[in-house]
């Protein structure tokens, strides 16, 4: 029960707490031998358990990249499923080292809540999904509707603002997880389900008849989703940040898990050489070994590969790259150089 | 004499431990000091850890706009109101479910408790099975079950079941017309309170009259008639100052009227039914605790059976029933925090849930929620203790 969890973690802050104060998360992670990764309780494509019960998906891939960078082994990750409500307490109390869980980067979370967002791995926005049978074609027609909404999220706040500014009334139906939302929405407890557009697409893909549901054209917010860590440990934040950047840069430079062995022998491109550790000593600057970048790309893949594997157009989720394409391809994905 | 006095005046440190009188005091001081140290340690630890996390401690966040909406609110509330008000809305919702649940659970519990003692084998076995089944299924499962049944089996608003115009049952809730009072309605309220005052005076007079003459008036039925009848007469005399706002289907949902949402109904039923099974057993034990000799003695004195029940059995049974009944009320109130599982917006869902999450004030929110639950429980406890003293056997 999540309430219990909040209580327990709140008391953990009180009594043990020490983990929260950790200056060197890297040392802790190294000594325990794995990265503790907070993920969602399940969003198809983004984080789910495979047939063998292992967590997979677009979000866990970030944690796997961190594990590959730190240990040279992307499987050294343990996962903690968190709900929209328990995730921040889990990270603040030291229960997890990284939170990779479609979490929106906002000012108050970055400052007041005491976290550091290390980047964006998916640029998203909040949308609405409704059954086709309702005959709704725009979010502006939702006056008086019952709306399923995950509590403890930015979408909850956007929703309140959207309806207030549009001068419309609605009945919020608060739910905890994506799975609960699915149950309530399909049972007809609510007319509309609202969350990040990517999450809607992911949920719709798992319905019996996806074609019976329509995602409305309005996107009512900016939702830059990215991994985050506790504030105050810059080294650890850097490691997570550059693990993500390595994946994005690798795609830009054309390094894939297939050709990485070839490229690791040395290329004419110094950018690639620095990424893969054959030139310069980038790893040591972060307290890692020089093969960190190589291990990420070899074991997890570059950003584009991960995208296509879990949520891309060839998967049932079927998301287009859209603004999540590289800046060279008309998107806004732009990682700082490894130099 | 002098020597003895001198002896007891001479105080040695060892006496602190080996002298029985001092030891009792020393032990108490040590325990109190230990508790204080422990509390201080926790407080200091919390402050240090909050500092290490870069968090401040304070309650100013309560006055910032909450920015979220709540579907069930008995007071005016919108997303521009403060977190404090959102917390109050949640507290009222908790109170509503606690009071409604306690009343319904008590009624069900007394009915099943009496039926459990029925001499009819079939009834008594059916009730026995019911009680055992309900008591042994976790309450959370029952809440989820009721909620699932309501939202999955009832039709959508457009195909809502309807008894007459204005009463609709759908998976969005049970809609009934809302009464809208006009100014003249005040007459009815006055009549109601006047009736209560009259009844109190009448009862006092009837009691005195009975003690003096032995003549008995049907106090209970006259009281009921006055409390219900007088306001009704006033209502018609004032020209029926009440209009009904019937719900009607507009767009996605019914608009207007009053609604019992599926979340409230599910939680209310689940908590009441669950608690009623325990109350039934308490009632059964209470009635069985009154020895049969009491009934026989009453009959021997020629007292009528229903009076025997009202004046002899029930007052004695209540002495056994009330203390464990208090625990059940406390349990029900605390169990209402399971509301969060189905999205009923109680105190834990608003202040301890969304507010906590949006502001990141875990310590503060949890402290407030804990204190409020503690106060509610202590209040119920105090009330039930007062009631218990009132009905206790007065020994002369």
Interface residues (C-beta under 8 A of the other chain):
Chain A: X1 X2 X3 X6 X7 X9 X10 X13 X14 X15 X17 X18 X20 X21 X84 X85 X88 X89 X92 X108 X109 X112 X113 X114 X134 X142 X143 X144 X145 X146 X151 X152 X156 X157 X159 X160 X161 X163 X164 X170 X171 X172 X173 X174 X175 X176 X184 X187 X188 X189 X191 X230 X231 X232
Chain B: X42 X45 X46 X48 X49 X50 X52 X53 X54 X55 X67 X68 X69 X70 X71 X78 X79 X80 X140 X148 X151 X152 X156 X171 X172 X250 X251 X252 X253 X255 X262 X337 X338 X340 X341 X343 X345 X348 X349 X352 X353 X354 X356 X357 X358 X359 X360 X362 X363 X366
